[in-house]
Amino acid sequence: MKTRISNRTDNNITPAEFQQAMARYAAAGLRGLEINKAIEAEIHEILEKYEHELQCTTYTKNTAYETIKSYCTLNKSMLFSKRRSIGTPSGIVGFRLGTPRLKTIKGTNWATIVTQLKEKLPLYIRTVEEPAKDMLLADRHKEQVAITLQEIGVQVVQDELFYIETKHAA
């Protein structure tokens, strides 16, 4: 069931209506917490009921997986000479290529590789220039930073957010 909530701004709300709305809001929030607690308790009961069986199935799957993988690896040339996968009555197993990635050769590291790429393949070096917004926000009250921000057309804004905190028992 969907409920449509309209954003109503009424200029004729009395203090009594405001207090009633706050009470309804707090009561609805409290009821929501109670419902969520009940749901969590029921889910916890169900999880406890099936926990042992789930552990058994996980163990069974893991040991069967290792057996299947070992068999396929040992017999790779025979089983997968024509195709990368084989079908069984229970499913399909096989080998697939993972996503390509770069790996350093033993004795090298990425720092030396970057240096060499700068010389030999400079198009493959990234340089990113972007404002250090966190530093600008932290230093916005310093005179030089404040003046410069204003000169270059940057302003620090802080939105005002409406909130409601209800009093309820935890």
N, C-alpha and C positions, 0 to 999 in steps of 0.2 A: 504494500500500500504506500503510495507516494503522497507526501504532504507538501503542498505549496506554501511557502512562506514569503509574504510580501514585505518588502522593506518600506515600512510606513513611517513617515515623519509627521507627527501631529503636533500642532502648536497649542492644542487645548488640553494637554494632559495635566491632571491635577496631582498634587503631592500624594493623595490617597491612591490614585491609579498607579503612580510610580512605585509606591511601597508594595502594592498588590503584585505588580509585575516582577519586582525583585523577589518577593516571596515565591511566586510561581517558578521563576528562573532557578532559584536555589533548590526548591523541592524537586524540579525536573532533573537537575544535576545530581542530586542525591539519589533519586530513583535510578538514574542511569548507572551510577556507581554500584548500587545494589544489584542491578541486573547483570552487570559485567562480572561482579564477584561470584554470582550464582553460576554464570556460564563457565567461568574459570574453574570453579569447584567441580562441576559436572565433567568438564574436559579432563581434569586431573584424575577423576575416578575412572574414566574410560581408559586413559593412558596407563594407569596402574593395572587395570584389568588385563590389558594386552601386552604389557611391558615384557614379560618373560618370553611370550611367543614371538614378539618382534625381535628380541635379542637372538632367539634361536634361528629365525629366518635370515637375519643378517649374517650370522655365523655360517649358516649353510650356504648362502650365496657367495660369501667371501672364499670359503674353502673350495667350492665348485668352480669359481672363477679362476683361482690359482691353478687347479687341475686342468681346466680347459686351456688356459693360456700356456701352461707348460707343454701340454700335448701338441698344441698348434705350433709353438716355437720349435720344438724338437723335430717335428715333421713338416716344417714350413716348405721345404723344397718339393716334397711329394704332394702335399695337400693344396698348395697355392702356386703351382707351376703355371697354370693357365689363367687363374682368376685371383683376385685379392680377397675373396670371401667364399665360404662354402655354406650350403644350406643343410640343415638337419631337421628332423621332424619337430624339434623344440624351438628352432630359431636359426639365425644366421650368425656365423662368427667369421672374423677375418682381420686383416691388417689394413689400415688406411694411413695415408700420409698426414702428418700434423701440419699445422700452420708454419710456413717458413719463418725462421728466426736467425739472427746473427749470433755467433758464438766466437769468442776469442780463442785463438790457438794457444796451446801451452807455451808459456814464456812471454806472452804479450798481455797488455791491458788496454782498457779503453782510452786512457789518457794519451798513450803513445800513438794509438790508432787515430785519435782526433788530430793530433799534431801532423801525422803523415797525410791524413785526408786533406788538411788545410793546404798542403803543398801540392798534392797530386790530383785530388778531386774536390776542389773548393766548392763546387755546386752542391755537394752532399753534406755540407756543414750548415746547421741551423743557427741563426742568430735571431733572438727575439728581443725586441725593444718594446717595453710597455711601462706605464707609470707604476711606481711602487705605491699603490693606493693606501696600503696599511701604514706605511711610513708617513705619507702626507697627512693622513687622518691623525696619527699620533702627534705630529709636530705642527698641526694647524694653528696652534696658539702662539707659536714663535713668530716674532715680528716679520722676519725676512720671508718665511714661508707664507704667512697670511697675505702679505703685500703681493708677492709673486703670484699666488693663486688668483688673487683679484685681477691682477694685470693680464694674466693669460686666459681669463674667462672661466675659472673654475670656482664653484661655490660649494660649501659644505652644507648639506641639508639634512634635516632630521625630522622624519614624519612623526606626527602625533597619532598614537594608536589608542583606541578605546578599549577598555578592559572591564571585566567584572570579576571580583573575587568573592566567592560565597563562603559563609561560615558553615562548615559541616564537620561531623565527627569522622575521623579517619579509621 
